[in-house]
Amino acid sequence: FAAQRHVLTYMEDAVSQLLENREEIGQYGIARFFTEYFNSVRQGTHILFREFSFVQATPHNRASFLRTFWRCFRTVGKNGGKYSSICWYLLTAQEYHCLLQLLCPDFPVELTQKAARIVLMDDAMDCLMSFSDFLFAFQIQFYYSEFLESVAAIYQDLLAGKNPNTVIVPTSSSGQHRQRQPPNDCSTLDGVEASLFYQCLESLCDRSKYSCPPSALVKEMLSSAQRLTFYGFLMALAKDRGINRALGALPDRGDLFLDPAMDQELEKLVAQVSGLSVSGPTGSSGDTANLPVRSSPRINSPWKPLHHRRKMDAESEGSNEETDSSEN
């Protein structure tokens, strides 16, 4: 159970942060620190502003990052509604990458480009994409990255008429996301035989130690196809409702822009910002006391106990530190 849930990964990270923040943590106790740390892991907020190696370290971290990215930036694709005046509807791959870097400063651009290629296929990489199209393609590319590296190798072997039974499963070091050579779908419009392709994928999923889509869902998805291309397969994965539900990080496409709890928090923050703009920066005990303080992203240790931040706020009266609504 401990290995399946990657408990050791979180214990090592918690101890590392404990040692790095031992002077601050010593003021209120180690037990409380571990309680807050594992509560953040359970809630999925532990990945905020962390280094990419930690964000991708476990399936739970990846799902938490996907969910956080969706909740933070879903208004980018919200068509109309209360916040439509501050929304963009279509963005380029580079612009989506900038959004990802707001949550993970060293997020690799190669992953963003691979996700964009699933949507754009043969189109230029600077074409515009909707938030929903990019998000579901990014989910597949990010969560199943090692699996997709092996799938690309299988596809290339099948195209070349080779035996794809011996497939090298990527290691965690290859998770640094080398640039994958995209299969040339243009020169092989018919792709490969779907049934043979599935047999290879089933064998891969049986022996892979990394996350793979449920083989039964993949089989059902491919059952109606005679032949398929590599990017056609990736697009089918991204659009499949069953695979999305099995992964469990994002809602169905139809519910993508529905998040009542987040909407309520946004309304509170908008009201606070509006009150701040009316009252001006001179109010020392008014709206500014209720707004969270922006802390610079720290790759090595973003953890900062909430009560400690409040103590710092109380001690820094008259501080002109910029306030922001990016923390809840």
Summary of the structure (lengths in Angstrom):
residues: 328
radius of gyration: 22.5
end to end distance: 32.0
largest distance: 73.3
contacts: 912
relative contact order: 0.11
helix: 57%
strand: 3%
